[in-house]
Amino acid sequence: MSYEKELAAAKKAVSLAARLSQEVQKTLSQSQVWKKSDTSPVTAADYGSQAVVSLVLERELQPDKLSLVAEEETGDLRKKGSELFLQGITTLVKDTLASEELYTGSPLSTDDVLNAIDCGKSEGGSSGSHWVLDPIDGTRGFVRGEQYAVGLALLVEGKVVLGVMACPNLSLASAICVTDKSSQEGVGCLFFATTGSGTYVQSLKGNSLPQKVRVSSNENLDEAKFLESYHKPIPIHGTIAKKLGIKALPVRLDSQAKYAALSRGDAEIYLRFTLNGHRECIWDHAAGSIITTEAGGVVCDATGKSLDFSKGKYLAHKTGIIVTTKKLKPWILKAVRESIEEENLYF
């Protein structure tokens, strides 16, 4: 199955969500960053992006029932004192959809936006089709004006078959190069992949043809580039890098943009190890995983097994995530295993 219709709808939904997020980021101040009940940061862009994607998928695909597994919930938005925040989100969504003349019916209400966000309450699973969305992945990077992503994937019978990712602040040239933040020239990427068809990237502005990308062909570990999260370096990452003989300091990026960067050869290794019983949500990896694997890369846990997206909102594994090339995978698995044993880590 080619998933042409689904891919077109996903690209439109993610592009519009990215447009909304860019408008918010232009004027975002710290006072506009809210704390969710779990104390994690959230902005109008997180909620607005989720609403836009939900509404666009409904309009473009007209499913009997849209199954969307997504990060945001409306509990905090429904609390007393959130009225102005919710109205601002509603205006953002209306303006974004109006820019493409996508919403020509009755005026969009706050209830419409709340209901669109709540479409993301699906639990996913191993049967049927489920969309998986991270409306703003890397909110901390978004707040700093740096890297973030909008990631959307389609699960069919528990397998990721399609992924689209917008990286509005990622250079079209390379994640490693330094770009002028005051200029938007050459900045803004839209990555997409469907199973068996490869991975492509094009300008988020839509003014360029898609280009097929492949992971790095580098086989020399001492020349390999290492990606990790910006805000919380993990000690075991350094141990693994030392065992591999990697000399360069890690390149730090927020969000699933790391998957995108690796898919086009900007780097060769991305590790994500967390402790203290942290469970990985599927929306943090679904789009990125297929974008990487369709570009010739490998996404697995610390034992070398592929990630399992069929168990609901959380990944089934508990042993960290390795993203790399097929040629480097054996060396990295060996270094990971030795590092875990030496540090007596349990996941």
Secondary structure, 3 states (H helix, E strand, C coil): CCCHHHHHHHHHHHHHHHHHHHHHHHHCCHHHCEECCCCCEECHHHHHHHHHHHHHHHHHHCCCCCCEEECCCCCCCCCCCCHHHHHHHHHHHHHHHHCCCCCCCCCCCHHHHHHHHHCCECCCCCCCEEEEEEEEECHHHHHHCCCCEEEEEEEECCEEEEEEEEEEEEECCCCCCCCCCCCCCCEEEEEEEECCCCEEEEECCCCCCCEEECCCCCCCHHHCCEEECCCCCCHHHHHHHHHHCCCCCCEECCCCHHHHHHHCCCCCEEEECCCCCCCCEHHHCHHHHHHHHCCCEEEEECCCCECCCCCCCECCCCCCEEEEECCCHHHHHHHHHHHHHHCCCCC
